[in-house]
């Protein structure tokens, strides 16, 4: 199932490559690619991406709207 998210939009606004975001979040670039395509991921992975982009966990709906 595909999930809509704003990870790619925000990553590009911050001029980060997939590899840079992956390094900051401690995940693989392939994981970032899958998430940007809307594939599901674990809550822990979402948390790492949210924090790597400089948001707080309270801002999770900005990146991963429900």
PDB file of N, H, CA, C and O in Angstrom:
ATOM      1  N   UNK A   1       0.834  -1.186   0.000  1.00  0.00           N
ATOM      2  CA  UNK A   1       0.000   0.000   0.000  1.00  0.00           C
ATOM      3  C   UNK A   1       0.876   1.245   0.000  1.00  0.00           C
ATOM      4  O   UNK A   1       1.866   1.320   0.728  1.00  0.00           O
ATOM      5  N   UNK A   2       0.506   2.209  -0.815  1.00  0.00           N
ATOM      6  H   UNK A   2      -0.299   2.147  -1.406  1.00  0.00           H
ATOM      7  CA  UNK A   2       1.272   3.447  -0.920  1.00  0.00           C
ATOM      8  C   UNK A   2       0.781   4.461   0.113  1.00  0.00           C
ATOM      9  O   UNK A   2      -0.421   4.626   0.318  1.00  0.00           O
ATOM     10  N   UNK A   3       1.722   5.128   0.751  1.00  0.00           N
ATOM     11  H   UNK A   3       2.699   4.994   0.584  1.00  0.00           H
ATOM     12  CA  UNK A   3       1.416   6.140   1.743  1.00  0.00           C
ATOM     13  C   UNK A   3       1.954   7.480   1.273  1.00  0.00           C
ATOM     14  O   UNK A   3       3.118   7.589   0.887  1.00  0.00           O
ATOM     15  N   UNK A   4       1.122   8.480   1.305  1.00  0.00           N
ATOM     16  H   UNK A   4       0.177   8.392   1.619  1.00  0.00           H
ATOM     17  CA  UNK A   4       1.545   9.815   0.902  1.00  0.00           C
ATOM     18  C   UNK A   4       2.425  10.415   2.008  1.00  0.00           C
ATOM     19  O   UNK A   4       2.123  10.283   3.194  1.00  0.00           O
ATOM     20  N   UNK A   5       3.508  11.071   1.604  1.00  0.00           N
ATOM     21  H   UNK A   5       3.754  11.178   0.641  1.00  0.00           H
ATOM     22  CA  UNK A   5       4.345  11.780   2.570  1.00  0.00           C
ATOM     23  C   UNK A   5       5.049  12.935   1.872  1.00  0.00           C
ATOM     24  O   UNK A   5       5.031  13.039   0.645  1.00  0.00           O
ATOM     25  N   UNK A   6       5.662  13.791   2.662  1.00  0.00           N
ATOM     26  H   UNK A   6       5.676  13.707   3.658  1.00  0.00           H
ATOM     27  CA  UNK A   6       6.329  14.985   2.145  1.00  0.00           C
ATOM     28  C   UNK A   6       7.847  14.914   2.279  1.00  0.00           C
ATOM     29  O   UNK A   6       8.518  15.944   2.229  1.00  0.00           O
ATOM     30  N   UNK A   7       8.385  13.736   2.447  1.00  0.00           N
ATOM     31  H   UNK A   7       7.839  12.899   2.488  1.00  0.00           H
ATOM     32  CA  UNK A   7       9.821  13.598   2.683  1.00  0.00           C
ATOM     33  C   UNK A   7      10.621  14.148   1.508  1.00  0.00           C
ATOM     34  O   UNK A   7      11.556  14.922   1.712  1.00  0.00           O
ATOM     35  N   UNK A   8      10.276  13.767   0.296  1.00  0.00           N
ATOM     36  H   UNK A   8       9.516  13.138   0.130  1.00  0.00           H
ATOM     37  CA  UNK A   8      11.040  14.230  -0.869  1.00  0.00           C
ATOM     38  C   UNK A   8      10.975  15.751  -1.002  1.00  0.00           C
ATOM     39  O   UNK A   8      11.996  16.402  -1.221  1.00  0.00           O
ATOM     40  N   UNK A   9       9.783  16.309  -0.871  1.00  0.00           N
ATOM     41  H   UNK A   9       8.954  15.779  -0.693  1.00  0.00           H
ATOM     42  CA  UNK A   9       9.603  17.756  -1.002  1.00  0.00           C
ATOM     43  C   UNK A   9      10.476  18.498   0.010  1.00  0.00           C
ATOM     44  O   UNK A   9      11.179  19.443  -0.350  1.00  0.00           O
ATOM     45  N   UNK A  10      10.431  18.079   1.256  1.00  0.00           N
ATOM     46  H   UNK A  10       9.860  17.312   1.549  1.00  0.00           H
ATOM     47  CA  UNK A  10      11.200  18.761   2.302  1.00  0.00           C
ATOM     48  C   UNK A  10      12.689  18.512   2.119  1.00  0.00           C
ATOM     49  O   UNK A  10      13.493  19.421   2.324  1.00  0.00           O
ATOM     50  N   UNK A  11      13.066  17.310   1.742  1.00  0.00           N
ATOM     51  H   UNK A  11      12.412  16.572   1.576  1.00  0.00           H
ATOM     52  CA  UNK A  11      14.485  17.015   1.502  1.00  0.00           C
ATOM     53  C   UNK A  11      15.041  17.915   0.404  1.00  0.00           C
ATOM     54  O   UNK A  11      16.131  18.470   0.534  1.00  0.00           O
ATOM     55  N   UNK A  12      14.281  18.051  -0.674  1.00  0.00           N
ATOM     56  H   UNK A  12      13.395  17.600  -0.780  1.00  0.00           H
ATOM     57  CA  UNK A  12      14.744  18.889  -1.783  1.00  0.00           C
ATOM     58  C   UNK A  12      14.762  20.366  -1.407  1.00  0.00           C
ATOM     59  O   UNK A  12      15.655  21.097  -1.836  1.00  0.00           O
ATOM     60  N   UNK A  13      13.789  20.819  -0.612  1.00  0.00           N
ATOM     61  H   UNK A  13      13.063  20.225  -0.264  1.00  0.00           H
ATOM     62  CA  UNK A  13      13.794  22.213  -0.150  1.00  0.00           C
ATOM     63  C   UNK A  13      15.038  22.517   0.670  1.00  0.00           C
ATOM     64  O   UNK A  13      15.540  23.641   0.649  1.00  0.00           O
ATOM     65  N   UNK A  14      15.531  21.529   1.385  1.00  0.00           N
ATOM     66  H   UNK A  14      15.124  20.616   1.402  1.00  0.00           H
ATOM     67  CA  UNK A  14      16.730  21.693   2.220  1.00  0.00           C
ATOM     68  C   UNK A  14      18.016  21.365   1.459  1.00  0.00           C
ATOM     69  O   UNK A  14      19.104  21.336   2.034  1.00  0.00           O
ATOM     70  N   UNK A  15      17.866  21.118   0.153  1.00  0.00           N
ATOM     71  H   UNK A  15      16.982  21.141  -0.313  1.00  0.00           H
ATOM     72  CA  UNK A  15      18.999  20.846  -0.733  1.00  0.00           C
ATOM     73  C   UNK A  15      19.834  19.656  -0.264  1.00  0.00           C
ATOM     74  O   UNK A  15      21.063  19.679  -0.331  1.00  0.00           O
ATOM     75  N   UNK A  16      19.150  18.618   0.209  1.00  0.00           N
ATOM     76  H   UNK A  16      18.151  18.599   0.263  1.00  0.00           H
ATOM     77  CA  UNK A  16      19.822  17.398   0.641  1.00  0.00           C
ATOM     78  C   UNK A  16      19.634  16.310  -0.415  1.00  0.00           C
ATOM     79  O   UNK A  16      18.563  16.184  -1.010  1.00  0.00           O
ATOM     80  N   UNK A  17      20.670  15.542  -0.634  1.00  0.00           N
ATOM     81  H   UNK A  17      21.540  15.644  -0.151  1.00  0.00           H
ATOM     82  CA  UNK A  17      20.530  14.365  -1.499  1.00  0.00           C
ATOM     83  C   UNK A  17      19.937  13.232  -0.666  1.00  0.00           C
ATOM     84  O   UNK A  17      19.885  13.306   0.561  1.00  0.00           O
ATOM     85  N   UNK A  18      19.497  12.196  -1.347  1.00  0.00           N
ATOM     86  H   UNK A  18      19.539  12.136  -2.345  1.00  0.00           H
ATOM     87  CA  UNK A  18      18.985  11.021  -0.628  1.00  0.00           C
ATOM     88  C   UNK A  18      20.081  10.434   0.254  1.00  0.00           C
ATOM     89  O   UNK A  18      19.825  10.005   1.380  1.00  0.00           O
ATOM     90  N   UNK A  19      21.286  10.422  -0.263  1.00  0.00           N
ATOM     91  H   UNK A  19      21.493  10.770  -1.178  1.00  0.00           H
ATOM     92  CA  UNK A  19      22.415   9.861   0.490  1.00  0.00           C
ATOM     93  C   UNK A  19      22.703  10.692   1.749  1.00  0.00           C
ATOM     94  O   UNK A  19      22.981  10.136   2.812  1.00  0.00           O
ATOM     95  N   UNK A  20      22.635  12.009   1.625  1.00  0.00           N
ATOM     96  H   UNK A  20      22.409  12.460   0.762  1.00  0.00           H
ATOM     97  CA  UNK A  20      22.877  12.864   2.795  1.00  0.00           C
ATOM     98  C   UNK A  20      21.816  12.654   3.863  1.00  0.00           C
ATOM     99  O   UNK A  20      22.134  12.535   5.046  1.00  0.00           O
ATOM    100  N   UNK A  21      20.550  12.608   3.442  1.00  0.00           N
ATOM    101  H   UNK A  21      20.292  12.704   2.481  1.00  0.00           H
ATOM    102  CA  UNK A  21      19.481  12.383   4.409  1.00  0.00           C
ATOM    103  C   UNK A  21      19.633  11.004   5.042  1.00  0.00           C
ATOM    104  O   UNK A  21      19.439  10.851   6.248  1.00  0.00           O
ATOM    105  N   UNK A  22      19.970  10.021   4.256  1.00  0.00           N
ATOM    106  H   UNK A  22      20.128  10.145   3.276  1.00  0.00           H
ATOM    107  CA  UNK A  22      20.167   8.678   4.787  1.00  0.00           C
ATOM    108  C   UNK A  22      21.258   8.660   5.851  1.00  0.00           C
ATOM    109  O   UNK A  22      21.104   8.031   6.897  1.00  0.00           O
ATOM    110  N   UNK A  23      22.346   9.344   5.582  1.00  0.00           N
ATOM    111  H   UNK A  23      22.472   9.855   4.731  1.00  0.00           H
ATOM    112  CA  UNK A  23      23.456   9.400   6.545  1.00  0.00           C
ATOM    113  C   UNK A  23      23.011  10.081   7.833  1.00  0.00           C
ATOM    114  O   UNK A  23      23.294   9.592   8.927  1.00  0.00           O
ATOM    115  N   UNK A  24      22.312  11.212   7.704  1.00  0.00           N
ATOM    116  H   UNK A  24      22.082  11.609   6.815  1.00  0.00           H
ATOM    117  CA  UNK A  24      21.837  11.944   8.880  1.00  0.00           C
ATOM    118  C   UNK A  24      20.850  11.113   9.701  1.00  0.00           C
ATOM    119  O   UNK A  24      20.842  11.183  10.930  1.00  0.00           O
ATOM    120  N   UNK A  25      20.033  10.343   9.026  1.00  0.00           N
ATOM    121  H   UNK A  25      20.039  10.286   8.027  1.00  0.00           H
ATOM    122  CA  UNK A  25      18.999   9.562   9.701  1.00  0.00           C
ATOM    123  C   UNK A  25      19.503   8.190  10.162  1.00  0.00           C
ATOM    124  O   UNK A  25      18.851   7.530  10.970  1.00  0.00           O
ATOM    125  N   UNK A  26      20.647   7.769   9.657  1.00  0.00           N
ATOM    126  H   UNK A  26      21.177   8.306   9.001  1.00  0.00           H
ATOM    127  CA  UNK A  26      21.165   6.462  10.037  1.00  0.00           C
ATOM    128  C   UNK A  26      20.430   5.308   9.373  1.00  0.00           C
ATOM    129  O   UNK A  26      20.280   4.230   9.948  1.00  0.00           O
ATOM    130  N   UNK A  27      19.975   5.559   8.147  1.00  0.00           N
ATOM    131  H   UNK A  27      20.096   6.435   7.680  1.00  0.00           H
ATOM    132  CA  UNK A  27      19.304   4.512   7.365  1.00  0.00           C
ATOM    133  C   UNK A  27      19.978   4.458   5.998  1.00  0.00           C
ATOM    134  O   UNK A  27      20.856   5.271   5.707  1.00  0.00           O
ATOM    135  N   UNK A  28      19.580   3.516   5.167  1.00  0.00           N
ATOM    136  H   UNK A  28      18.867   2.855   5.403  1.00  0.00           H
ATOM    137  CA  UNK A  28      20.183   3.412   3.843  1.00  0.00           C
ATOM    138  C   UNK A  28      19.501   4.360   2.849  1.00  0.00           C
ATOM    139  O   UNK A  28      18.355   4.765   3.044  1.00  0.00           O
ATOM    140  N   UNK A  29      20.221   4.700   1.790  1.00  0.00           N
ATOM    141  H   UNK A  29      21.152   4.371   1.631  1.00  0.00           H
ATOM    142  CA  UNK A  29      19.644   5.529   0.736  1.00  0.00           C
ATOM    143  C   UNK A  29      18.477   4.805   0.075  1.00  0.00           C
ATOM    144  O   UNK A  29      17.519   5.440  -0.367  1.00  0.00           O
ATOM    145  N   UNK A  30      18.555   3.476   0.006  1.00  0.00           N
ATOM    146  H   UNK A  30      19.333   2.960   0.365  1.00  0.00           H
ATOM    147  CA  UNK A  30      17.459   2.693  -0.562  1.00  0.00           C
ATOM    148  C   UNK A  30      16.196   2.834   0.287  1.00  0.00           C
ATOM    149  O   UNK A  30      15.086   2.848  -0.244  1.00  0.00           O
ATOM    150  N   UNK A  31      16.366   2.937   1.596  1.00  0.00           N
ATOM    151  H   UNK A  31      17.268   2.925   2.027  1.00  0.00           H
ATOM    152  CA  UNK A  31      15.212   3.142   2.485  1.00  0.00           C
ATOM    153  C   UNK A  31      14.579   4.495   2.214  1.00  0.00           C
ATOM    154  O   UNK A  31      13.354   4.600   2.150  1.00  0.00           O
ATOM    155  N   UNK A  32      15.388   5.528   2.055  1.00  0.00           N
ATOM    156  H   UNK A  32      16.383   5.443   2.108  1.00  0.00           H
ATOM    157  CA  UNK A  32      14.860   6.865   1.747  1.00  0.00           C
ATOM    158  C   UNK A  32      14.103   6.804   0.424  1.00  0.00           C
ATOM    159  O   UNK A  32      13.012   7.361   0.307  1.00  0.00           O
ATOM    160  N   UNK A  33      14.669   6.139  -0.559  1.00  0.00           N
ATOM    161  H   UNK A  33      15.555   5.686  -0.464  1.00  0.00           H
ATOM    162  CA  UNK A  33      14.024   6.011  -1.862  1.00  0.00           C
ATOM    163  C   UNK A  33      12.663   5.328  -1.736  1.00  0.00           C
ATOM    164  O   UNK A  33      11.677   5.793  -2.308  1.00  0.00           O
ATOM    165  N   UNK A  34      12.610   4.238  -0.997  1.00  0.00           N
ATOM    166  H   UNK A  34      13.411   3.860  -0.533  1.00  0.00           H
ATOM    167  CA  UNK A  34      11.337   3.520  -0.815  1.00  0.00           C
ATOM    168  C   UNK A  34      10.298   4.389  -0.116  1.00  0.00           C
ATOM    169  O   UNK A  34       9.129   4.389  -0.503  1.00  0.00           O
ATOM    170  N   UNK A  35      10.709   5.123   0.900  1.00  0.00           N
ATOM    171  H   UNK A  35      11.658   5.123   1.214  1.00  0.00           H
ATOM    172  CA  UNK A  35       9.770   5.978   1.629  1.00  0.00           C
ATOM    173  C   UNK A  35       9.250   7.090   0.728  1.00  0.00           C
ATOM    174  O   UNK A  35       8.058   7.398   0.744  1.00  0.00           O
ATOM    175  N   UNK A  36      10.138   7.691  -0.056  1.00  0.00           N
ATOM    176  H   UNK A  36      11.106   7.441  -0.068  1.00  0.00           H
ATOM    177  CA  UNK A  36       9.711   8.755  -0.960  1.00  0.00           C
ATOM    178  C   UNK A  36       8.748   8.248  -2.029  1.00  0.00           C
ATOM    179  O   UNK A  36       7.928   9.014  -2.535  1.00  0.00           O
ATOM    180  N   UNK A  37       8.840   6.972  -2.376  1.00  0.00           N
ATOM    181  H   UNK A  37       9.507   6.350  -1.965  1.00  0.00           H
ATOM    182  CA  UNK A  37       7.897   6.376  -3.326  1.00  0.00           C
ATOM    183  C   UNK A  37       6.571   6.014  -2.655  1.00  0.00           C
ATOM    184  O   UNK A  37       5.631   5.594  -3.329  1.00  0.00           O
ATOM    185  N   UNK A  38       6.492   6.174  -1.341  1.00  0.00           N
ATOM    186  H   UNK A  38       7.256   6.516  -0.794  1.00  0.00           H
ATOM    187  CA  UNK A  38       5.238   5.931  -0.637  1.00  0.00           C
ATOM    188  C   UNK A  38       5.091   4.544  -0.053  1.00  0.00           C
ATOM    189  O   UNK A  38       4.004   4.161   0.380  1.00  0.00           O
ATOM    190  N   UNK A  39       6.183   3.782  -0.036  1.00  0.00           N
ATOM    191  H   UNK A  39       7.066   4.093  -0.388  1.00  0.00           H
ATOM    192  CA  UNK A  39       6.101   2.461   0.568  1.00  0.00           C
ATOM    193  C   UNK A  39       6.124   2.585   2.089  1.00  0.00           C
ATOM    194  O   UNK A  39       6.609   3.575   2.637  1.00  0.00           O
ATOM    195  N   UNK A  40       5.599   1.578   2.752  1.00  0.00           N
ATOM    196  H   UNK A  40       5.205   0.773   2.307  1.00  0.00           H
ATOM    197  CA  UNK A  40       5.507   1.622   4.209  1.00  0.00           C
ATOM    198  C   UNK A  40       6.879   1.459   4.848  1.00  0.00           C
ATOM    199  O   UNK A  40       7.801   0.902   4.253  1.00  0.00           O
ATOM    200  N   UNK A  41       6.990   1.957   6.067  1.00  0.00           N
ATOM    201  H   UNK A  41       6.241   2.410   6.551  1.00  0.00           H
ATOM    202  CA  UNK A  41       8.215   1.782   6.833  1.00  0.00           C
ATOM    203  C   UNK A  41       7.861   1.709   8.313  1.00  0.00           C
ATOM    204  O   UNK A  41       6.739   2.011   8.719  1.00  0.00           O
ATOM    205  N   UNK A  42       8.827   1.309   9.091  1.00  0.00           N
ATOM    206  H   UNK A  42       9.738   1.064   8.761  1.00  0.00           H
ATOM    207  CA  UNK A  42       8.612   1.194  10.533  1.00  0.00           C
ATOM    208  C   UNK A  42       8.524   2.576  11.167  1.00  0.00           C
ATOM    209  O   UNK A  42       9.037   3.557  10.629  1.00  0.00           O
ATOM    210  N   UNK A  43       7.867   2.633  12.316  1.00  0.00           N
ATOM    211  H   UNK A  43       7.451   1.836  12.753  1.00  0.00           H
ATOM    212  CA  UNK A  43       7.737   3.880  13.061  1.00  0.00           C
ATOM    213  C   UNK A  43       9.110   4.424  13.457  1.00  0.00           C
ATOM    214  O   UNK A  43       9.326   5.636  13.437  1.00  0.00           O
ATOM    215  N   UNK A  44      10.034   3.537  13.814  1.00  0.00           N
ATOM    216  H   UNK A  44       9.858   2.552  13.830  1.00  0.00           H
ATOM    217  CA  UNK A  44      11.376   3.954  14.195  1.00  0.00           C
ATOM    218  C   UNK A  44      12.090   4.653  13.030  1.00  0.00           C
ATOM    219  O   UNK A  44      12.815   5.625  13.242  1.00  0.00           O
ATOM    220  N   UNK A  45      11.890   4.170  11.826  1.00  0.00           N
ATOM    221  H   UNK A  45      11.301   3.380  11.654  1.00  0.00           H
ATOM    222  CA  UNK A  45      12.493   4.796  10.646  1.00  0.00           C
ATOM    223  C   UNK A  45      11.897   6.180  10.430  1.00  0.00           C
ATOM    224  O   UNK A  45      12.625   7.127  10.130  1.00  0.00           O
ATOM    225  N   UNK A  46      10.592   6.307  10.577  1.00  0.00           N
ATOM    226  H   UNK A  46      10.001   5.538  10.821  1.00  0.00           H
ATOM    227  CA  UNK A  46       9.957   7.624  10.463  1.00  0.00           C
ATOM    228  C   UNK A  46      10.537   8.580  11.493  1.00  0.00           C
ATOM    229  O   UNK A  46      10.821   9.737  11.181  1.00  0.00           O
ATOM    230  N   UNK A  47      10.715   8.102  12.711  1.00  0.00           N
ATOM    231  H   UNK A  47      10.485   7.162  12.964  1.00  0.00           H
ATOM    232  CA  UNK A  47      11.263   8.944  13.785  1.00  0.00           C
ATOM    233  C   UNK A  47      12.653   9.443  13.406  1.00  0.00           C
ATOM    234  O   UNK A  47      12.956  10.622  13.588  1.00  0.00           O
ATOM    235  N   UNK A  48      13.492   8.569  12.886  1.00  0.00           N
ATOM    236  H   UNK A  48      13.246   7.611  12.738  1.00  0.00           H
ATOM    237  CA  UNK A  48      14.846   8.962  12.497  1.00  0.00           C
ATOM    238  C   UNK A  48      14.822  10.030  11.405  1.00  0.00           C
ATOM    239  O   UNK A  48      15.608  10.977  11.447  1.00  0.00           O
ATOM    240  N   UNK A  49      13.939   9.884  10.445  1.00  0.00           N
ATOM    241  H   UNK A  49      13.301   9.115  10.411  1.00  0.00           H
ATOM    242  CA  UNK A  49      13.850  10.852   9.342  1.00  0.00           C
ATOM    243  C   UNK A  49      13.325  12.191   9.831  1.00  0.00           C
ATOM    244  O   UNK A  49      13.837  13.243   9.447  1.00  0.00           O
ATOM    245  N   UNK A  50      12.315  12.154  10.670  1.00  0.00           N
ATOM    246  H   UNK A  50      11.899  11.300  10.982  1.00  0.00           H
ATOM    247  CA  UNK A  50      11.753  13.391  11.232  1.00  0.00           C
ATOM    248  C   UNK A  50      12.846  14.176  11.952  1.00  0.00           C
ATOM    249  O   UNK A  50      13.004  15.376  11.726  1.00  0.00           O
ATOM    250  N   UNK A  51      13.588  13.509  12.808  1.00  0.00           N
ATOM    251  H   UNK A  51      13.459  12.534  12.992  1.00  0.00           H
ATOM    252  CA  UNK A  51      14.644  14.184  13.569  1.00  0.00           C
ATOM    253  C   UNK A  51      15.796  14.630  12.667  1.00  0.00           C
ATOM    254  O   UNK A  51      16.364  15.700  12.883  1.00  0.00           O
ATOM    255  N   UNK A  52      16.145  13.832  11.668  1.00  0.00           N
ATOM    256  H   UNK A  52      15.683  12.962  11.492  1.00  0.00           H
ATOM    257  CA  UNK A  52      17.243  14.187  10.755  1.00  0.00           C
ATOM    258  C   UNK A  52      16.915  15.437   9.945  1.00  0.00           C
ATOM    259  O   UNK A  52      17.816  16.192   9.581  1.00  0.00           O
ATOM    260  N   UNK A  53      15.644  15.659   9.662  1.00  0.00           N
ATOM    261  H   UNK A  53      14.912  15.045   9.958  1.00  0.00           H
ATOM    262  CA  UNK A  53      15.242  16.856   8.915  1.00  0.00           C
ATOM    263  C   UNK A  53      15.030  18.066   9.819  1.00  0.00           C
ATOM    264  O   UNK A  53      14.635  19.131   9.345  1.00  0.00           O
ATOM    265  N   UNK A  54      15.289  17.910  11.114  1.00  0.00           N
ATOM    266  H   UNK A  54      15.609  17.044  11.498  1.00  0.00           H
ATOM    267  CA  UNK A  54      15.233  19.039  12.029  1.00  0.00           C
ATOM    268  C   UNK A  54      13.872  19.305  12.644  1.00  0.00           C
ATOM    269  O   UNK A  54      13.648  20.367  13.225  1.00  0.00           O
ATOM    270  N   UNK A  55      12.974  18.361  12.524  1.00  0.00           N
ATOM    271  H   UNK A  55      13.156  17.498  12.053  1.00  0.00           H
ATOM    272  CA  UNK A  55      11.653  18.507  13.123  1.00  0.00           C
ATOM    273  C   UNK A  55      11.618  17.797  14.466  1.00  0.00           C
ATOM    274  O   UNK A  55      12.494  16.991  14.778  1.00  0.00           O
ATOM    275  N   UNK A  56      10.598  18.105  15.255  1.00  0.00           N
ATOM    276  H   UNK A  56       9.886  18.760  15.001  1.00  0.00           H
ATOM    277  CA  UNK A  56      10.372  17.365  16.489  1.00  0.00           C
ATOM    278  C   UNK A  56       9.330  16.297  16.197  1.00  0.00           C
ATOM    279  O   UNK A  56       8.638  16.348  15.180  1.00  0.00           O
ATOM    280  N   UNK A  57       9.227  15.348  17.085  1.00  0.00           N
ATOM    281  H   UNK A  57       9.789  15.307  17.911  1.00  0.00           H
ATOM    282  CA  UNK A  57       8.256  14.277  16.879  1.00  0.00           C
ATOM    283  C   UNK A  57       6.836  14.817  16.859  1.00  0.00           C
ATOM    284  O   UNK A  57       5.960  14.203  16.250  1.00  0.00           O
ATOM    285  N   UNK A  58       6.582  15.949  17.511  1.00  0.00           N
ATOM    286  H   UNK A  58       7.294  16.448  18.007  1.00  0.00           H
ATOM    287  CA  UNK A  58       5.266  16.570  17.500  1.00  0.00           C
ATOM    288  C   UNK A  58       4.903  17.074  16.099  1.00  0.00           C
ATOM    289  O   UNK A  58       3.726  17.269  15.796  1.00  0.00           O
ATOM    290  N   UNK A  59       5.913  17.287  15.244  1.00  0.00           N
ATOM    291  H   UNK A  59       6.869  17.129  15.490  1.00  0.00           H
ATOM    292  CA  UNK A  59       5.700  17.779  13.886  1.00  0.00           C
ATOM    293  C   UNK A  59       5.553  16.649  12.874  1.00  0.00           C
ATOM    294  O   UNK A  59       5.609  16.901  11.670  1.00  0.00           O
ATOM    295  N   UNK A  60       5.369  15.424  13.322  1.00  0.00           N
ATOM    296  H   UNK A  60       5.324  15.219  14.300  1.00  0.00           H
ATOM    297  CA  UNK A  60       5.363  14.265  12.428  1.00  0.00           C
ATOM    298  C   UNK A  60       4.356  14.372  11.300  1.00  0.00           C
ATOM    299  O   UNK A  60       4.587  13.839  10.215  1.00  0.00           O
ATOM    300  N   UNK A  61       3.237  15.055  11.537  1.00  0.00           N
ATOM    301  H   UNK A  61       3.049  15.488  12.419  1.00  0.00           H
ATOM    302  CA  UNK A  61       2.211  15.163  10.495  1.00  0.00           C
ATOM    303  C   UNK A  61       2.645  16.046   9.332  1.00  0.00           C
ATOM    304  O   UNK A  61       2.037  15.991   8.263  1.00  0.00           O
ATOM    305  N   UNK A  62       3.674  16.854   9.512  1.00  0.00           N
ATOM    306  H   UNK A  62       4.169  16.899  10.380  1.00  0.00           H
ATOM    307  CA  UNK A  62       4.190  17.665   8.418  1.00  0.00           C
ATOM    308  C   UNK A  62       4.839  16.750   7.367  1.00  0.00           C
ATOM    309  O   UNK A  62       4.650  16.938   6.166  1.00  0.00           O
ATOM    310  N   UNK A  63       5.595  15.773   7.834  1.00  0.00           N
ATOM    311  H   UNK A  63       5.748  15.620   8.810  1.00  0.00           H
ATOM    312  CA  UNK A  63       6.260  14.852   6.921  1.00  0.00           C
ATOM    313  C   UNK A  63       5.400  13.662   6.538  1.00  0.00           C
ATOM    314  O   UNK A  63       5.395  13.232   5.385  1.00  0.00           O
ATOM    315  N   UNK A  64       4.684  13.141   7.499  1.00  0.00           N
ATOM    316  H   UNK A  64       4.688  13.491   8.436  1.00  0.00           H
ATOM    317  CA  UNK A  64       3.872  11.940   7.279  1.00  0.00           C
ATOM    318  C   UNK A  64       2.417  12.206   7.646  1.00  0.00           C
ATOM    319  O   UNK A  64       1.947  11.747   8.687  1.00  0.00           O
ATOM    320  N   UNK A  65       1.693  12.953   6.789  1.00  0.00           N
ATOM    321  H   UNK A  65       2.076  13.326   5.944  1.00  0.00           H
ATOM    322  CA  UNK A  65       0.290  13.238   7.108  1.00  0.00           C
ATOM    323  C   UNK A  65      -0.542  11.947   7.156  1.00  0.00           C
ATOM    324  O   UNK A  65      -0.294  10.997   6.414  1.00  0.00           O
ATOM    325  N   UNK A  66      -1.506  11.946   8.028  1.00  0.00           N
ATOM    326  H   UNK A  66      -1.707  12.718   8.631  1.00  0.00           H
ATOM    327  CA  UNK A  66      -2.337  10.742   8.176  1.00  0.00           C
ATOM    328  C   UNK A  66      -3.541  10.798   7.272  1.00  0.00           C
ATOM    329  O   UNK A  66      -4.350   9.871   7.263  1.00  0.00           O
TER     330      UNK A  66
END
